[in-house]
Amino acid sequence: MQKIIAANWKMYKTRPEARETAADLYRLLIAEPLSDRRVIVFPSFTNIPDVQEAFAGESTVTVGAQNFYPAAEGPFTGEISLDMLLDLGISQVLTGHSERRHLLGETDDFVASKTALALAGGFSVMLCIGETLAEREAGNLAEVLSSQLRTALPELQGDALSRLTVAYEPIWAIGTGKVAGPAEVLAAHAEVRSLVARIVGDAGRGIPILYGGSVKPGNASMLLGLDNVDGLLVGGASLDVQSFLQIIKA
């Protein structure tokens, strides 16, 4: 299985900056192709066309969208639909990121509706799950992960499962400089694997599980070497080309 290395650029980079970053990364990937890696870049909406143009012809790189609203159309000011993304040539989306859950109030049910709609529409989905520090310290890791997964996955089967990726991101490690230790990552990913398999059956054993949370060049190799870690979701370290390339090559 190819390792998936995903870049979440969040609300960073103007169009010229995004274009330059993507072009530089494209040149480096062409110079050193890696057949065992698949790269996904999630830029802001305004940067999608420029990033797509920079990666045109590079089959190992997918450009995705960070967000969408779970309706075909309607009076939802400031939102964007799946059809609008499809019109841009986007087929990969992110759902459930902790910043949308905890800063913007997206509930488990709302994340589930987005995930189901995108998968039903033929999109590939990276579903993010994870616990807060308070939830971990209270011993509620398994309960939190189970709630998030059981809400989002019960109706999925067949082709939809082949387009699903799960990203485990302990919220206390996102943008804090902290990273879960090897034992913590192993335990959490084993729990996620077990939960997914119980919810969707044997097909759940083939769903990629990514780790996200202060991923850097210095810890990428360690993380990728752990059982049930099928890739990485990278935030801040993906904004710099050389840093992100080191993670891709880890």
N, C-alpha and C positions, 0 to 999 in steps of 0.2 A: 504493500500500500504506500502511495506517495505521501510524504509528510506535507501538511498544509500550513503555509505561513501567511497569515492574514495581517494586513496593515489597516488600522482604524485611524484615519487622520482627523476625526472629530471636527471641531469647528476651527480648523487651522488652514492656512495657506490661501492666498489670493490666486486668481487664475494664472498669472505669470509664474508664481512660485510653484504651484502644482504642476504646471507644464514642464518647468525646469527639473523638478524632482523626478517626475515620471520619465522624462527623456534620459536623464542621467542613469536611472535604474535600468531602463531598457538597454542602454549601451553596455552596461556592465553585465547584464544577464545574457546578452548576445555573445559577449566576449567569453563568458564562462557558463555555458548552459548546464543546468542541473536536472537530469531526467528524474531524479527521485524527489523533487520538490514541486509543489504547485503553489503559486502565489496569488493571493486575492488582495486587491486594494479597494478600500472603502473611502473615497473622497467625499467632500461636501457636494450637495446637489449642483451648485454652480460650476464646480470643477470637473464634473463627470465627462462632458464632451472632450475637453482638452486632454484629460488623462487617457480616455479611450483612444484618441488620435495618437498619443505618444506610444501606446502599446499595440497599435494596429499590426497584425501579422505575428504577434508573439503568443503562441497558443498556450504557453504555460502560465500566463497571467490573465486573471479575470478581474474585471472592474465591477464593483457592486455598489449598492446604495445602503446608506446607514439607517434609513427609516422610510416609512410610508404609513398611510392611514387605511384602516380596514373597511373601505367602502369604494364602490366603483366610481362614484362622483357625489357631489352634494355641497351644501353650504358649510364647508370646513376650512375656514380662512387660514391660510398659512400651511396647509397640508398638501400632500402629493399622493396620487393614486398609483396602483400597480400598472394600470394601463399607460399612465404617463411615463413610468419607468421603462415599460416595454417599448414604448415609442422611441426611447433613447437607446434601445438595444441592451437594456439591463435585464439580466435574468438571475442575479444573485442579490439577496437582501439579508440584512441583519435584523434580528428581533430580540427583544428582552434585555438589551444592554443595561447594565446596572444604573447608568446615568439616566436612562429613560425611566427605569423603574423607580429610582429613589429621588431623583431631582425633579422629574416631570410627571410623576404620579401614575405611571402605567402599572396596573394591577396584573396579577397572574392571569385572570380571565381575559383582560384586554390583550396581553401578549399572546395568549392562546388563540384568540380570534385572528390576530394578524398572521400568526404562524400557519394556521389552517388555511386561511384565504390564499396566502402566497403559494403554499404547496399545491393547493387545488388548482391554482392558475398556472402551474408548470414551472414556478420559480424554484431555485435552490435557496435554502434557508439555513443561516447560521443562528441557532437559538442559544442565547446566553443565559446562564443560570449561575447562582452563587449566593453566599451567605454574608451577613455583616459580621463584624467582630463580636458584637454583643450576642448574636445568635450562635456563633462558634463557641464562645466562652460559656454559654449556657448549656452547651452540649446538644444543640438543636440542628447540627449540620445535616444529618440524614433526613430529619423532618422537613427542613426547608427545601432541600433538593428534591425530595419526593413530591412535595406540594407543587413546586414549579414544573416538574416533569409530568406528573399525573394530570395536571390541568391542561398542559399543552399537547400531549401526545396520544390520548386514548383512542382517537378515531383514525389514526394514521396507519396505513398499510401499503403493501406493494410498492408501486413506483414512487410514491411520495417519500417513503423511507430512504430510497436510494438518493434522494436530493436533500437529505437532512444532515446537518452537522451540529453537534452540541459543543458549546464553548463554556468550560467551567472557569469562572473568574471570581475568586474570593474578593468581595468588595473592599475589605480592609487592605488589600494589596494593590489596588488600582490607583496609580498616580502618587503613591505614598513612598515609593522606594523600597517598601517591604515586599518580600516574596515568600510564598509558602515554602517551607523546607521540603526536602525529598520525601520524608515520611508522610507529611501532610498532603502533598500532591498525590502520592501513591494511594493513600487511604481515600481521598476524595474522588479520584478518578475510578478506583475500584467500586466505590459506592454508586457513582453515576453509571458505570457499565452495568452493574447488577440491576439498578433501577430501570434502565432503558430496556434491558432484556426481559425483565418481568412485565413491563408495560406493553411492549410491542412484540414480544416473542423472540425467537432465535435470530430474526433479522436485526435485532438491536445489537447483536454482537459485532456487526459489521459497520455500524454507524461511527464515523470518526468523532473523537472527543479531543478538543483542543484545550490548552491551558492559557489563561490570560491573567495578567496581574504583575505589573512592573517587570516585564520580560526585557532583558538586556543582552548584549553580546556576551557578557560574562557568565550568564546563567542559562543561556539557550541550549547549549550542548547537554548540560546536566538534565534539563527538563525533557528534552527530546529523547533521552536515553531511558526514561522511566516507562514502565508498563502502562498501557492504556493512554499514553500521551501521543496522539496522532498528529499533533501540530501545535501551533502557537498563534494566539491573537495578540498582536502587538500594538500598543498605543504610542506613547511618546517617543520610544526608540525607533519607530517606523518613519518619523518625520525627517530624519537625517539619512541620506542615501547610504553612506558608508556603514553606519550603524545597522541599518536594516539589512544590508547585504551580508554583513557578518552573521546576523541571525539566520538568514536564509541558508547560508552555507554551513551553519553549525552542525 
